[in-house]
Amino acid sequence: MEYRTMNRKELAAELDISYATLYRRMKLLDPEFRKQIAGHSLLFENEVKYIHEQISGLKKWESGSK
């Protein structure tokens, strides 16, 4: 995945998940990080990379839980 500045809808499309799923998974991220990005319409490259890495880790655990 190419890390670049993007909004949350673009990020959801890049991750091939719905915006609602992205929102739910972002609720599980570090509270300090969520405070930092609250109210930002654009996510910077490093924020996108962090979210992608964290959500990718969540997918591994969720897929085996059903």
Secondary structure, 3 states (H helix, E strand, C coil): CCCCCECHHHHHHHHCCCHHHHHHHHCCCCHHHHHHHCCCCCECHHHHHHHHHHHHHHHHHHHCCC
